[in-house]
């Protein structure tokens, strides 16, 4: 029961931040599943991908669409790249040791945070 409540809370947080900042999967759901649900890095990544398969961003997309802040052509190109990139990179991720994958993910989050912090 607690796991179900935590999963809903993670979804609410990810959804709220997705609507606010355009983020959710990697930055919110994966760390939350690791720390709150005790998932491994690989299980958290796989679960995050499964959750994102559904049209979870549709409500937020509708709001951005109304404000004319969506470029569907670029989005479609990103989707094409995502399909190819996610297939091959998931194979690499599953072949890596758990600790190496978790540390690489942490480095990615720090690099992104520093770039955002110091960007002018």
MIDOSE-1310 file (N, C-alpha, C; in nm, 2 decimals, decimal comma, always signed):
residues 120
xxxx	+0,08/-0,12/+0,00/+0,00/+0,00/+0,00/+0,09/+0,13/+0,00; +0,19/+0,13/+0,08/+0,28/+0,24/+0,09/+0,35/+0,26/-0,04; +0,39/+0,15/-0,11/+0,45/+0,17/-0,24/+0,36/+0,23/-0,34; +0,23/+0,20/-0,34/+0,13/+0,25/-0,43/+0,11/+0,40/-0,40
xxxx	+0,11/+0,44/-0,27/+0,10/+0,58/-0,24/+0,22/+0,66/-0,29; +0,34/+0,60/-0,26/+0,46/+0,67/-0,30/+0,47/+0,68/-0,46; +0,42/+0,58/-0,53/+0,42/+0,58/-0,67/+0,33/+0,69/-0,72; +0,22/+0,71/-0,66/+0,13/+0,82/-0,70/+0,19/+0,96/-0,67
xxxx	+0,25/+0,97/-0,56/+0,32/+1,09/-0,52/+0,43/+1,13/-0,62; +0,51/+1,02/-0,66/+0,62/+1,04/-0,76/+0,55/+1,09/-0,89; +0,44/+1,03/-0,93/+0,38/+1,07/-1,05/+0,33/+1,21/-1,04; +0,27/+1,25/-0,93/+0,22/+1,39/-0,91/+0,34/+1,49/-0,92
xxxx	+0,45/+1,46/-0,85/+0,56/+1,54/-0,86/+0,62/+1,55/-1,00; +0,63/+1,44/-1,06/+0,69/+1,44/-1,20/+0,59/+1,51/-1,29; +0,46/+1,49/-1,28/+0,37/+1,56/-1,37/+0,37/+1,71/-1,34; +0,37/+1,75/-1,22/+0,38/+1,89/-1,18/+0,50/+1,96/-1,24
xxxx	+0,62/+1,89/-1,22/+0,74/+1,95/-1,27/+0,75/+1,94/-1,43; +0,69/+1,84/-1,48/+0,68/+1,83/-1,63/+0,61/+1,95/-1,69; +0,49/+1,98/-1,63/+0,41/+2,10/-1,67/+0,48/+2,23/-1,65; +0,56/+2,24/-1,54/+0,63/+2,36/-1,50/+0,76/+2,38/-1,58
xxxx	+0,84/+2,28/-1,59/+0,97/+2,29/-1,65/+0,99/+2,20/-1,77; +0,90/+2,12/-1,81/+0,92/+2,03/-1,92/+1,01/+1,91/-1,88; +1,02/+1,88/-1,75/+1,10/+1,76/-1,71/+1,01/+1,66/-1,64; +1,07/+1,55/-1,60/+0,99/+1,46/-1,52/+1,06/+1,32/-1,51
xxxx	+1,08/+1,26/-1,63/+1,13/+1,12/-1,62/+1,26/+1,10/-1,55; +1,36/+1,14/-1,62/+1,50/+1,12/-1,56/+1,53/+1,20/-1,44; +1,49/+1,32/-1,44/+1,53/+1,41/-1,33/+1,45/+1,39/-1,20; +1,32/+1,35/-1,22/+1,24/+1,34/-1,10/+1,21/+1,19/-1,07
xxxx	+1,15/+1,12/-1,16/+1,10/+0,99/-1,13/+1,21/+0,89/-1,10; +1,32/+0,89/-1,17/+1,43/+0,80/-1,14/+1,49/+0,81/-1,00; +1,53/+0,93/-0,97/+1,58/+0,94/-0,83/+1,48/+0,91/-0,72; +1,35/+0,95/-0,75/+1,25/+0,93/-0,65/+1,23/+0,78/-0,63
xxxx	+1,23/+0,70/-0,74/+1,21/+0,56/-0,73/+1,32/+0,49/-0,66; +1,44/+0,54/-0,68/+1,56/+0,48/-0,61/+1,55/+0,51/-0,46; +1,53/+0,64/-0,43/+1,53/+0,67/-0,28/+1,40/+0,64/-0,21; +1,29/+0,65/-0,27/+1,16/+0,63/-0,20/+1,11/+0,48/-0,21
xxxx	+1,14/+0,42/-0,32/+1,09/+0,28/-0,35/+1,20/+0,18/-0,34; +1,32/+0,22/-0,33/+1,43/+0,13/-0,31/+1,46/+0,05/-0,44; +1,43/+0,11/-0,56/+1,45/+0,05/-0,69/+1,60/+0,06/-0,72; +1,65/-0,04/-0,80/+1,78/-0,03/-0,85/+1,78/+0,08/-0,96
xxxx	+1,90/+0,13/-1,01/+1,90/+0,22/-1,11/+1,84/+0,17/-1,24; +1,87/+0,05/-1,28/+1,81/-0,01/-1,40/+1,66/-0,03/-1,39; +1,61/-0,07/-1,27/+1,47/-0,09/-1,26/+1,40/+0,05/-1,26; +1,46/+0,15/-1,20/+1,40/+0,28/-1,20/+1,39/+0,34/-1,35
xxxx	+1,50/+0,32/-1,42/+1,50/+0,36/-1,56/+1,40/+0,29/-1,64; +1,39/+0,16/-1,63/+1,29/+0,09/-1,71/+1,15/+0,12/-1,67; +1,12/+0,14/-1,54/+0,99/+0,18/-1,50/+0,96/+0,32/-1,55; +1,05/+0,41/-1,55/+1,03/+0,55/-1,60/+0,99/+0,55/-1,74
xxxx	+1,06/+0,47/-1,82/+1,03/+0,45/-1,96/+0,89/+0,40/-1,98; +0,86/+0,30/-1,90/+0,72/+0,24/-1,92/+0,62/+0,34/-1,89; +0,64/+0,42/-1,78/+0,54/+0,53/-1,75/+0,53/+0,63/-1,86; +0,64/+0,66/-1,92/+0,63/+0,77/-2,03/+0,58/+0,72/-2,16
xxxx	+0,56/+0,59/-2,18/+0,50/+0,54/-2,30/+0,35/+0,59/-2,32; +0,29/+0,60/-2,21/+0,15/+0,65/-2,21/+0,15/+0,80/-2,25; +0,04/+0,86/-2,29/+0,04/+1,00/-2,33/+0,03/+1,09/-2,21; +0,13/+1,08/-2,12/+0,12/+1,15/-1,99/+0,14/+1,30/-2,01
xxxx	+0,21/+1,34/-2,11/+0,23/+1,48/-2,13/+0,12/+1,55/-2,20; +0,02/+1,48/-2,25/-0,09/+1,54/-2,33/-0,16/+1,66/-2,26; -0,19/+1,66/-2,14/-0,26/+1,77/-2,08/-0,17/+1,90/-2,08; -0,04/+1,88/-2,04/+0,05/+2,00/-2,04/+0,07/+2,04/-2,19
xxxx	+0,09/+1,95/-2,28/+0,11/+1,98/-2,42/-0,01/+2,07/-2,47; -0,13/+2,04/-2,43/-0,25/+2,12/-2,48/-0,23/+2,26/-2,43; -0,19/+2,28/-2,31/-0,17/+2,42/-2,26/-0,06/+2,49/-2,34; +0,05/+2,43/-2,37/+0,16/+2,49/-2,45/+0,11/+2,51/-2,59
xxxx	+0,03/+2,42/-2,65/-0,02/+2,43/-2,78/-0,10/+2,56/-2,79; -0,19/+2,58/-2,70/-0,28/+2,70/-2,70/-0,20/+2,83/-2,70; -0,08/+2,83/-2,64/+0,01/+2,95/-2,64/+0,10/+2,95/-2,76; +0,09/+2,86/-2,85/+0,17/+2,86/-2,97/+0,32/+2,84/-2,94
xxxx	+0,35/+2,75/-2,84/+0,49/+2,73/-2,80/+0,53/+2,59/-2,82; +0,48/+2,53/-2,93/+0,51/+2,39/-2,97/+0,55/+2,39/-3,11; +0,67/+2,33/-3,14/+0,71/+2,31/-3,28/+0,70/+2,16/-3,31; +0,59/+2,12/-3,37/+0,57/+1,97/-3,40/+0,67/+1,91/-3,49
xxxx	+0,72/+1,99/-3,59/+0,83/+1,94/-3,67/+0,95/+1,90/-3,60; +1,00/+1,99/-3,51/+1,11/+1,95/-3,43/+1,08/+1,84/-3,33; +0,96/+1,84/-3,27/+0,92/+1,73/-3,18/+0,93/+1,60/-3,26; +0,88/+1,59/-3,38/+0,88/+1,47/-3,46/+1,02/+1,42/-3,49
xxxx	+1,11/+1,51/-3,52/+1,25/+1,48/-3,54/+1,31/+1,43/-3,41; +1,28/+1,49/-3,30/+1,33/+1,44/-3,17/+1,28/+1,30/-3,14; +1,15/+1,27/-3,17/+1,10/+1,14/-3,15/+1,17/+1,04/-3,24; +1,20/+1,07/-3,36/+1,27/+0,98/-3,45/+1,41/+0,95/-3,39
xxxx	+1,48/+1,05/-3,35/+1,61/+1,03/-3,28/+1,60/+0,95/-3,15; +1,50/+0,98/-3,08/+1,47/+0,92/-2,95/+1,45/+0,77/-2,97; +1,37/+0,73/-3,07/+1,35/+0,59/-3,10/+1,47/+0,51/-3,12; +1,56/+0,57/-3,21/+1,68/+0,50/-3,24/+1,78/+0,50/-3,12
xxxx	+1,80/+0,62/-3,07/+1,89/+0,64/-2,96/+1,86/+0,56/-2,83; +1,73/+0,55/-2,80/+1,69/+0,48/-2,68/+1,70/+0,33/-2,69; +1,68/+0,28/-2,82/+1,70/+0,14/-2,84/+1,84/+0,09/-2,81; +1,93/+0,16/-2,88/+2,07/+0,12/-2,86/+2,13/+0,16/-2,72
xxxx	+2,10/+0,27/-2,67/+2,15/+0,31/-2,54/+2,10/+0,23/-2,43; +1,97/+0,18/-2,44/+1,92/+0,09/-2,34/+2,00/-0,04/-2,33; +2,04/-0,09/-2,45/+2,12/-0,21/-2,45/+2,26/-0,19/-2,38; +2,31/-0,07/-2,40/+2,44/-0,04/-2,33/+2,42/-0,03/-2,18
xxxx	+2,31/+0,04/-2,14/+2,28/+0,06/-2,00/+2,26/-0,07/-1,93; +2,19/-0,16/-1,99/+2,17/-0,29/-1,93/+2,29/-0,38/-1,92; +2,39/-0,35/-2,00/+2,52/-0,42/-1,99/+2,62/-0,37/-1,89; +2,59/-0,25/-1,84/+2,68/-0,18/-1,74/+2,65/-0,23/-1,60
xxxx	+2,76/-0,23/-1,52/+2,74/-0,26/-1,37/+2,65/-0,15/-1,31; +2,57/-0,19/-1,22/+2,47/-0,10/-1,15/+2,54/+0,03/-1,10; +2,65/+0,02/-1,03/+2,72/+0,13/-0,97/+2,77/+0,23/-1,08; +2,82/+0,17/-1,19/+2,87/+0,26/-1,29/+2,76/+0,34/-1,36
xxxx	+2,65/+0,27/-1,38/+2,53/+0,34/-1,44/+2,48/+0,45/-1,35; +2,46/+0,42/-1,22/+2,41/+0,52/-1,12/+2,51/+0,64/-1,11; +2,64/+0,62/-1,11/+2,73/+0,73/-1,10/+2,73/+0,81/-1,23; +2,72/+0,75/-1,34/+2,71/+0,82/-1,47/+2,59/+0,91/-1,47
xxxx	+2,48/+0,86/-1,42/+2,35/+0,94/-1,41/+2,37/+1,06/-1,32; +2,44/+1,04/-1,21/+2,46/+1,15/-1,11/+2,55/+1,25/-1,18; +2,65/+1,21/-1,25/+2,74/+1,31/-1,32/+2,66/+1,39/-1,42; +2,57/+1,32/-1,50/+2,48/+1,39/-1,59/+2,40/+1,50/-1,52
xxxx	+2,34/+1,46/-1,41/+2,25/+1,56/-1,34/+2,34/+1,68/-1,29; +2,46/+1,66/-1,24/+2,54/+1,77/-1,19/+2,58/+1,86/-1,31; +2,62/+1,80/-1,42/+2,66/+1,88/-1,54/+2,55/+1,96/-1,59; +2,43/+1,91/-1,60/+2,31/+1,98/-1,64/+2,29/+2,10/-1,54
xxxx	+2,29/+2,07/-1,41/+2,26/+2,17/-1,31/+2,36/+2,28/-1,32; +2,49/+2,25/-1,34/+2,59/+2,35/-1,35/+2,58/+2,44/-1,47; +2,54/+2,38/-1,58/+2,52/+2,45/-1,70/+2,40/+2,55/-1,69; +2,30/+2,50/-1,63/+2,18/+2,59/-1,61/+2,21/+2,70/-1,51
xxxx	+2,29/+2,67/-1,41/+2,32/+2,77/-1,30/+2,40/+2,88/-1,36; +2,50/+2,85/-1,44/+2,60/+2,95/-1,49/+2,57/+3,01/-1,62; +2,47/+2,96/-1,69/+2,43/+3,01/-1,82/+2,39/+3,16/-1,81; +2,43/+3,24/-1,90/+2,39/+3,38/-1,90/+2,30/+3,41/-2,00
